[in-house]
């Protein structure tokens, strides 16, 4: 298309003044934030296993003792009493994700003024750059984090020989020491706290370090300088470079993390060994080799999907200015940039073998970060992975599956001790140690978030989705189904019969939201919240389909089918809305950021326009009542909702809200948007909004949750012409779409395996493969049904355009 602009670059004309302006890079495990200051470069460093704390026993036998009384209170309508008693069912708070420290490069730049300053991040190469001129000398910096070589690489050049002089030092908020390694390297080792209280807990001794050899994770960072020209010396004060022309710094890091069940202080691995091994291996390669291997590895993932919504002159401006004026400018390419930035961030924060992306991906500078920078599994962790399958990054889903497998081990103990149930459970959040008990510090936490044993059910959706998109039966049999089955076993035991014979959950909450009853009680705990019931429907349905595909477990499948038929169904309330609770307590003024009762619409598949039109209309009424405001991640969820409502213009309006430049880092529960570096602003920074927005844009262009592929289901009028390539649809399909003047122009569908393909298109289409028409059926005017063979590519064209 004539308007194609292949550039995907975040660009700025000044250094980062604060952390949320710095540019992120990562290899899944190691993260860096590049600030770009001329005289003092700062690189914020993270390693994704560096956490406070260690394994503890968080289960609470008292929970099982009070459960019958909690249920009795709910059944007699004493919700305030049930809330209070639920506080006796809690375990400790989670531990916190930690910063490793900061690498500072202090340059001897002289006092001439700086001109032509540019700081940027190229999403195609995953390289952060800084370029500027001082006098007659032009300086460049390139920073990337290599997945193939497991090092941070910093390359410094000057076009005038001998002008690079600086000292490199590593600082950390944790107790640490630095030692010289030979003549051109340093090793910094340090120790993390044995306990960190969450940032919202007002407490004197919030951060506690143990003595040497005691509890608490240790870490090591090893840095080496390779200089062309000049002198290099290493001391306890850092690496000193004088009079060089080009310098490459390599940084490797490790932690003592040795598995979630082992004390990192007393049974930990030696972090300096990992750092030294990685560093020495990387030193065997030239800068050019490291760079080429890094770009190839990144491109293998990133280049699978392209999006073109057009480009205008607005795209020439610095990224923060584009965001500031986006509402009043015609800048469709900023949406493309936001879309691809989400994919870039997942590649940078989630690779096979690493930890899954947490609330901040892998980037954090705080010892007590917001909400512990943990895995919040009542939507936020899941939202991080909504884009993995649809935007063709399926293998990056793997860390989440490892995480679920770990939780199934710790969670089976919690299910047994806390509830006397089979299977496995997890609650509102989890940490590196795989805590599965209700958090809350044994009664401090509000049940509105702490009393929610549905984390396992929601996480298991991702196992099924990975199968649904990729059709890997080995994965389904060996990996997914046993974990899904365990979560379903817990739900079968947790459900109880109400007085009408329905199966209900009790106690039950709707994450982080409260109701007020007609008799004046404001509480969180009742029974059969719509969120609980639709999550269980989704899990049971996925298990039934999985057992069917695998041809196994018939007796258990029958049990699930019987239970599913008895689940308390979603209710439509007095305002025409989908009820959030089992009673009609919804407040029309409630603009809460969570819309958990709409799970069945998205990311679930219970509520669809054709399958359940009444619930579909009721869900729409609920979302209209909730409004378009909210936190960054909440607006991202709403983009996905409006896409499922097939209302592209409304989804687009929420994208516009998300692209607002936020200039505060204070915690708020509305006024979300993006920071200067396009990080999602809750505020504060929370990465799920980036991932959710990318997933939402994909959902506007392609849907496949309702048993068919829908092309351009929610195309906004603001994108009259465009093209997307490489998106994935459930059933093992890859799909590319071109549209002009708001109408489908052409689509291609490639099939990973043979079978049938059902496509819903805005206009009737013909199907061509290898130059020949394919026989089709048209069960409806806008539905095309045809057989596919593995490996073939099918072209769909509007009937009036098809060659005669």
Secondary structure, DSSP 8 states (H G I E B T S, - for coil): -TT-----EEEESS--SSGGGSEEEE-SSEEEEE---SSEEEEEEEETT-BS--------HHHHHHHHHHHHHHHTT-HHHHHHHHGGG-------B---EEEEEEE---S--EEEEEEEEETTTTEEEEEEEETTEEEEEEEEEETTTTEEEEEEEESSTT-EEEEEEEE-SS-EEEEEETTTEEEEEEE--SEE--TTS--SS-EE---TTSSS-EEEEEEEEEEESSEEEEETTEEEEEEESEEEEEEEEEE----TTS-TTTS---HHHHHHHHHHHHHTS-HHHHHHHHHHHHHHHHTT-EEE----GGGGS-HHHHHHTGGGS--THHHHHHHHHHHHHHHHH--TTS---BTTBT----TT-GGGG-EETTTHHHHHTHHHHHTT-GGGGHHHHHHHHHHHHHHHHHIIIII--SS----SEE-TT---S--STTTTS-HHHHS-TTHHHHHHHHHHHHHHHH--HHHIIIIIHHHHHHHHHHHHHH-EE-TTS-EE-EEE-BTTB-EE-TTS-EES-EE--HHHHHHHHHHHHHHHHHHHHHT--HHHHHHHHHHHHHB----B-TTS-B-SSSSS---TT---S--GGGTTTTTSSS--TTT-HHHHHHHHHHHHHH-S-S-HHHHHHHHHHHHHTT-HHHHHHHHHHHTSB----S--SS--EE-TT--EESSSB-THHHHHHHHHHHHHHEE-TTSSEEESTT--TT--SEEEEEEEETTTEEEEEEEETTEEEEEEEEESSSEEEEEE-SS-EEEEETTEE---EEEETTEEEEEE-TT-EEEEEETTTS--
